[in-house]
Amino acid sequence: MENQEDLQESYLKVLEKVDLGSNVSGIVVNIMRDYVLVDIGYKSEGFIKISEFDNIPNIGDKIDAIVTRIGGELGLILSVEKFHSLSFQDKVDEYILNRKVIKGKVLFEMSSGYKIQINENTIGFMPLYLSSKSKDEKLKKGSIVEFYVIEAIKTDGLRLILDRRTLEWEREIEKRKEFVSSYNEGDIVDGVVEKIIEYGAIIRIKDFVLGILNKRNIAFTRVENIEDFIRVGDRLKLKIIKLNLKTAKMELSLKALKTNPWDSIESKYVVESIVKGKVVKILPFGAVVELDSEISGFLHVSNFSWVRAIKSPREVVKVGQIIEVKILEIDKKNQRISLGIKQVNGNPWDNLADRFSVGKIIQGVVKNITKTGAFINIEEGIDAYISKFDISWLNDINPEDYFKLGSSISGKIIEFDAKRQNIRLGIKQLEENPWDDFARSYKKGDSLEVEVVEKKSKGLQVKVYNKIMGFISKIQLGDTKESSMDTFDNLNIGDKLKVVLTNIDSKNKLVLLSYREYKSQKSREEISSYLFKEDEGESYKPFENLLKRKADV
């Protein structure tokens, strides 16, 4: 048997093969009270202080370490802390990429953050906004914290930026996910109202998970002011209506635990019935009317008046006002009721036909003028329309020049349509159409006397008949260009001349005349008169005597 001195000598020879500061790998072979024994492939095991481990390894685990001492009572001392410390700088990019969780000690607080000692060779900086998910939390000097390394600046040494807040949020989300996954949609939970927000309330479940109570899920009636129904600190029983495991959030409902009043809506409200309600909200396009504590209806702006154009509901109703409305439609599936005010008293247009029949002459006040006509108020809330084409039989009238706002004007009803709520008036219809009288009095080819009222570049504007104007082009003033120009030049405003009617277009208010045709017509009449003149002397019947002589031969 070898004596003690021989064993020690053999042991030291083995140790000569291990260098101080060298990296070694080994397998855990024993867990002692203060040390972990690691077989590194030599006759003697290495000793690692158990305090260096965050989680004590198991026998059989592989360990990487660095040799920190050779000899002494234990023989071979190893360290995992120093191994990681010396390899940290080489692996920092890998840690950032893989989001490795790192531990460090808080050294001291600065105005903008904390200095954190990661190991004996490395110190990092943790900005205040990345130190905690809570704005009020302060890190204590000497405390051990965990974090991510999010940036490594390697110029002029190694500067590290650390992030604890993200790690905290991720861990809380994981806890929430685990908590939320223990529930199912439809489960009933107890919660406390933590905060009122614009669209509902934040509910805390078991002091941990936050649920959302949307205001549409608070009550069956329309919720305008959330605090009329719930307040911060209220303890509620709620139903889970939706779970989102990815975000670890619950959507909750308060009204789901109550009887839905829409299930029996037909027994409370009937279409065409008249009921009373309270205006609780006014919108640009209508008003919300509360019919009872659980049911509200909507009054659209188009259902306020039969005869007035309502621009804003505030012209008719105000919040808090009690009004009578008629139920126009009930949509049980979508939980909507359509209401109307104007339908309560009936449509006044149904009774207007007798008083405003076609052909009747009425009087009204000019209310609005457009480029195409004017609106005439003939009764409170009832307007009629006069088109610019119904102002004059003879002329094209500009409504903006003809009408004056607020002035009184008469017209004949030429159209009444109660269904379309449309009344049309005419001013020119107050008198007979002069074109009809003209057409009865004259036809194409007739001769008539006209008066020159204007000389234009292309001819003469003349007064024809009862304010009807006509036109004689220059070419119709003579047989030749020269004679036409002579006639044109010799005529003055107010001169009268006889012409022949060559065309009548009453639709386009056009009368065409010809002085040349009149002279030609007169010439033919004179020749005819001469040829067939009745006289006793033969010399005055040249055409007749000629025929007789030929007959005698």
Buried (B, 14 or more C-beta within 10 A) or exposed (E): EEEEEEEEEEBEEEBEEBEEEEEBEBBBEEEEEEBBBBBBEBEBBBBBBBEBEEEEBEEEEEBBBBBBBBEEEEBBBBBBBBBBBBBBBEEBEEBBEEEEEBEBBBEEBEEEBBBBBBBEEBBBBBBBEBBBBEEEEEBEEEEEBBBBBBBBEEEEEBEBBBBBBBBBEEEBEEEBBEBBEEBEEEEEBEBBBBEBEEEBBBBBBEEEBBBBBBBEBBBBBBBEEBEEBBEEEEEBEBBBBEBEEEEBBBBBBBBBEEEEBBEEBEEBBEEEEEBEBBBBBBEEEBBBBBBEEBBBBBBBBEBBBBBBEBEEBEEBBEEEBEBEBBBBEBEEEEBEBBBBBBBEEEEBBEEBEEEBEEEEEBEBBBBEBEEEBBBBBBBEEBBBBBBBEBBBBBEEBEBEEBBEEEEEBEBBBBEBEBEEBEBBBBBBBEEEEBBEEBEEEBEEEEBBEBEBBEEEEEBBBBBBBEEBBBBBBBEBBBEEEEEBEEBBEEBEEEEEBBBBBBEBEBEEBEBBBBBBBBBEBEEEEEEEEEEEEEEEEEEEBEEEEEEEEEEEE
